[in-house]
Amino acid sequence: MDMTELVPATEAEAERINKEKLMGDLRMVVADAEELLKATANQTGERIAAARAKAEESLKMAKVRMSEMQTEMLARTKAAAKATDDYVRENPWTAVGIAAAAGMVLGVLVARR
C-alpha cells in the first residue's frame, strides 16, 4: 500500500464529514420549517396560505433529499468497509504492519506531550 492509496481515503473521509454536517443542517432547517408551519397554522390570508403551501412543498423536497443522501452515505460506508475488509483479508501482514506503525506513531506523539 503506497501513499497514493491513502489520499482518496482521506478525501472520502472529508466528504463524509461534510455530508454529515450538511445532513445535520438540513435536519435543523426541516425542524425549524415544521415549527414555523405549526406556528402559522391559525393565520389566514391569501399570502400566508401561498407561503405555507410553498414552505410545505420545500419541506417535502428537503425530507426526500435528506433521505436520499442518508441512503447514499450508508451505501458508501458499507462499500468502504467491504473494501477494507477485502484488503485486510488479502494482505493480513501488511495490515498488521500498518496498524503497528500507526500505533507506534500515536505512541510517540502521546509520549511527547
N, C-alpha and C positions, 0 to 999 in steps of 0.2 A: 504494500500500500504506500504510494508516494504522496507528497504534499498536495498535488493537484486534485486528489480524490477527497481531501478534507475540505477544500474550498466550497464545493457545492453543498456539502452537509451544513456548513456554517451559513451559507446563503439561505438554504432551506429552513434552517432554524430561525433566522431573522425574519423570513417571510411568514413562518408560522406564528411568531410572536406578534408581528404586525397584524395578522389576520385575527388573532385572539383579541388584541386591543380594539380593532375595528368591530368585532362582534360585541365586545363589552359596551362600546359607544353606541352601537345600534340598539342594544337592549335598553340602554338608558333612554334613548330617543323614543323608542316604542313605548316604554313605560310613561314617559312624560306626555306623549301624544294621547295615550289612553286616559291619563288623568285629566288632560285638557278637555277631551271629548266628554268625559263624565261631568266635569265642572260646568260645561256649557250646554248640558242636555236640556235644561229648562229654559234656555234662551230661545227667543223667537225672532223671526225676521228672515227676509229673503237672503240677505248677505251672510247671516250666521248659518243658515241652512246650507248654502253653497260652500262655505268654508268648512263646515262639518263634513259634508259629502266628500270634498277634496281631501281632507285630512284622513278620513276613514279609508279612502282608496289608497292613499300613500302609505298608511299604516299596514294595510293588507299586503301591498307590494314589498314593504320592508320586511315583514314577517316571512314572506315566501323567500326572499333573497337571503335572509339570515339562515333559514332552514337549509337552503341550497349550499351556502358557504360552510355550514356546520357539517353537512354530509360530505362535501369535498375534502374538508380538513380531516375528517375521520378516515376517509379512503386513503389520503396521502400518508397519514400517520401509520396506518396498517401496512401500506406498501413499504414505507421506510423500515418498519420493524421487521418485515419479512426479508427485505434485502440485507439488513444487518444480521439477522439470524442465519440466512444462507451463507453469508460471507464467513461468519464465525464457524459454522459447521464445515465449510470447505477449507478454512485456514485456521485451525484452532490454535496452533502455536504462535502464529503471527498475532492473533487476537490477544493471547496471553501476554506476549511481549509488549504490545501497545498498551494494554491495561497496566502492566508493571511499570512501564516508562512514565505513563501519566500519573500513576500513584507516587512514583519517586519525585517527579517534578512538583506535584502538590505538596509532598512531604517537605521538600527543600523550601518551598515558598512559605509554608506554615512555620517551619523551624526558624526562618529568618526573622520573623516578627517576634 
